[in-house]
Structure formats: C-alpha cells, structure tokens
Amino acid sequence: MVTRKEVADLAGVSEATVSRVFNGLGPMKPATKERVLQAAKQLDYHPNAIAQSFARRRSGNLGVVLPYMPKVHLFSTYYFSEILSGIGEQVREQGYDMLLTLLTPDESQDYSRLYRSQKVDACVILGSRDTPEQRSSLQQLQEQRLPFCLVNQHFEGMTLSEVDADHVQGSCMAVRHLQEAGCRKIAFLNGSPQYSNSRDRLVGYTDAMRDAGLDMPSQLLLEGNYSRKSGYEAAAKLWERRDEVEAVFAANDRMAIGLMQGLRERGWTAGRDFAVVGCDDSDAAKLSDPPLSSVSVPFYEMGKEAARRVLAQVLGESSGEPFHIKLPTRLVVRESSIRKEN
C-alpha cells in the first residue's frame, strides 16, 4: 500500500502538504498542487476515505475506549477512574468533550467504527490486550493515520503512540525494598501476560531477584486477573507453601488486599508474619489493615498527557508521528512491608 509519505518524498513536499492537497484545505500554489497530483498518479496513491472525511470535519469529541470486562465496575476501579480524570481535565482545558465508549465482546476488535461514524476526532484506548485481533485492529488505525493513543499498554514490535509508566523501575524498587527489610523468599503475584505492564513487572521482579542472587521457584510465581478475588484465591496456594514465603510483591493493590484478607483468615497478618507490597497506590491501599505499601503509578498524569498529545495531532500542532512517553513511578512505604516481631 502506497503511503502519504512516499507521495511527499517523490513530490518534494511535506506530508502535511499532501494532506492539504487531497483534503482541499488551505491555500496552495498551483505548481505545488500539480507536483503532488503527478506523484500520486505515478505511485497509484489513493487517499483513505475515512481519513479525508475526518480531516474535513471535526466532531469536537475525544473518544475514550474502555474494555469489555464482565462483572467489573470500571468507574470504581482506581486505575480507570484516575486515567479518566486526567483525560477529562485535559479535554476541558482544550475546549473538547470526552466521549466514552464501552466495547462489547463482538466490537472489541473494531476501533475504527468511531471514526467511521464521525463521532470522534481521535481516541485514547484503555485496557487493550496483546492479542492477534487487537494488533490487527490497531495496525489498521495506524495505516489509516487516524490519531489515537494507548495508555498503560505497549505492543512489542509495533510502533504506536503510547503513554505508559516505568513498571520495570517500580517493580525493582518494590522487590529491593523487601530485600532491604530482610526478606529473601519473595513470591510474585502477577496479572495476565496479555497486558504489557504484567510483563514489565515480571522483568522488574526478575532483575531485582537476580541482582541479589536469590532463587525464584516457579511455585512462588502466581497469576491473577487484577481482581481482589484472584488475590484472595492466591492466598490458599501461598498458605500451602508458607514455610517458603517471607514476602509477596503483587502487581496491583486489589490483588494484594485480597491476598492479605485470605492469609489473615488463616492466621497470617501482613507486617507481622509476612511482608507485602502492591502496585497503584490506590485509596484502598491507604485504608487497608494494615496500610499497604505500594508502587505509586501516575495514572492521572498519564491520562492527561495522552489527551494532550493526541489532541495536538488533531489540531495540527504536532507532526503526527507516533510518540512514546514513559512516566516514572515511586514507592510508598507503609506498615504492610515492615515486619515486626511477634
């Protein structure tokens, strides 16, 4: 498929000039327009109809795509509520509106439908999973040069716009903190590998354990689904190996709190019998008993930055090339990771 960039290179103009020629926007020297048209004819270039329609007409809406997650109250989940707050603040500042769309199972791979309906000028996509179907759908958006941005997810081998956090750094900090507290037998409760932050946190955990020369038995590498229930269920597996566990690093606060609850029911209390660190630094971390140490992830700032960057593309304030932003994390230490003597 011939791209707009190839036409621009052959005509000796910018991609923006090619776009203006085919969308009929702005003043244009006849000679420049003719060069672009001749280059397009030579290369057999046909502009994308969706992109043309999009360029000529703006809706004033930034679309936010939320995943289909059965039995999960998305708006009460810290991760989503913080990111949405950041996006909402940024679109308000720029005079835009935010249009939320919740995908259903049969629509979960079709991101372009919002552009086809001309409901949105750009999209921020939350909760995407690394599956062949989603890769294909995102590749279509990329090829059509429709502005979009992923938040808290990246796809290995693909060049897509994304705003993420440094989950490797955060995980390393959490595990090293547990090591400094005297823990050597550290289990890891992770989320699904379909999410890049799960894979990144595994890298951080592995790096910190290897650097300290510590074993990582496969029995202590557990997987949940980021829900409190999955953490509660993991407690039963860890209890069977309690002699092999001094601490647990959990990939989010909900799983960590479920784990703490399940082990408390069996007689083990966090901060006394074992140490635990979660991720997100949610409100629940501050209110748990004992208060949960957690890696603070700047979800609000991630949402705000994603909206700012993608709207800059819509308004012609950036080149439209994919961008990659990674924000730092930090560790907040509370009572759950400080083991006290009985």
RATAWO-V354500 format. One record per backbone hydrogen bond with DSSP energy under -0.5 kcal/mol. CO is the residue of the C=O (numbers start at 0). NH is the residue of the N-H. If there is no record, write none. Layout:
<<CO & NH> <CO & NH>>
//
This chain:
<<2 & 6> <3 & 7> <4 & 8> <5 & 9> <6 & 10> <7 & 11> <7 & 12> <13 & 17> <14 & 18> <15 & 19> <16 & 20> <17 & 21> <18 & 22> <19 & 23> <19 & 24> <28 & 32> <29 & 33> <30 & 34> <31 & 35> <32 & 36> <33 & 37> <34 & 38> <35 & 39> <36 & 40> <37 & 41> <38 & 42> <39 & 43> <39 & 44> <40 & 43> <47 & 51> <48 & 52> <49 & 53> <50 & 54> <51 & 55> <52 & 56> <59 & 96> <60 & 62> <60 & 120> <60 & 121> <61 & 98> <62 & 123> <63 & 65> <63 & 100> <64 & 125> <65 & 102> <66 & 68> <68 & 71> <71 & 73> <72 & 75> <72 & 76> <73 & 76> <76 & 80> <77 & 81> <78 & 82> <79 & 83> <80 & 84> <81 & 85> <82 & 86> <83 & 87> <84 & 88> <85 & 89> <86 & 90> <87 & 91> <88 & 92> <89 & 93> <90 & 95> <91 & 94> <96 & 61> <96 & 98> <97 & 99> <98 & 63> <100 & 65> <100 & 102> <103 & 106> <103 & 107> <104 & 107> <106 & 109> <108 & 110> <110 & 113> <111 & 115> <112 & 116> <113 & 118> <113 & 119> <114 & 117> <121 & 62> <122 & 148> <123 & 64> <123 & 125> <124 & 150> <128 & 130> <130 & 134> <131 & 135> <132 & 136> <133 & 137> <134 & 138> <135 & 139> <136 & 140> <137 & 141> <138 & 142> <139 & 143> <140 & 145> <141 & 144> <146 & 122> <148 & 124> <149 & 162> <150 & 126> <153 & 155> <154 & 157> <157 & 159> <160 & 149> <161 & 324> <162 & 151> <163 & 326> <164 & 166> <165 & 169> <166 & 170> <167 & 171> <168 & 172> <169 & 173> <170 & 174> <171 & 175> <172 & 176> <173 & 177> <174 & 178> <175 & 179> <176 & 180> <177 & 182> <178 & 181> <183 & 185> <184 & 186> <184 & 245> <184 & 246> <186 & 248> <187 & 189> <187 & 221> <188 & 250> <189 & 223> <191 & 194> <193 & 129> <194 & 197> <194 & 198> <195 & 199> <196 & 200> <197 & 201> <198 & 202> <199 & 203> <200 & 204> <201 & 205> <202 & 206> <203 & 207> <204 & 208> <205 & 209> <206 & 210> <207 & 211> <208 & 213> <209 & 212> <216 & 219> <217 & 220> <219 & 187> <219 & 221> <221 & 189> <226 & 230> <227 & 231> <228 & 232> <229 & 233> <230 & 234> <231 & 235> <232 & 235> <232 & 236> <233 & 237> <234 & 238> <235 & 239> <236 & 240> <237 & 240> <238 & 241> <240 & 243> <241 & 244> <245 & 274> <246 & 186> <247 & 249> <247 & 276> <248 & 188> <251 & 255> <252 & 256> <253 & 257> <254 & 258> <255 & 259> <256 & 260> <257 & 261> <258 & 262> <259 & 263> <260 & 264> <262 & 265> <262 & 267> <263 & 266> <266 & 268> <268 & 271> <268 & 272> <268 & 273> <270 & 339> <273 & 270> <274 & 247> <275 & 292> <276 & 249> <277 & 294> <278 & 252> <279 & 296> <281 & 284> <281 & 285> <282 & 286> <283 & 287> <284 & 291> <287 & 289> <290 & 335> <292 & 277> <293 & 295> <293 & 331> <294 & 279> <294 & 296> <295 & 329> <296 & 298> <297 & 301> <298 & 302> <299 & 303> <300 & 304> <301 & 305> <302 & 306> <303 & 307> <304 & 308> <305 & 309> <306 & 310> <307 & 311> <308 & 312> <309 & 313> <310 & 314> <311 & 316> <311 & 317> <312 & 315> <322 & 161> <324 & 163> <326 & 165> <329 & 295> <330 & 332> <331 & 293> <333 & 336> <334 & 337> <335 & 270> <335 & 275> <336 & 338>>
//
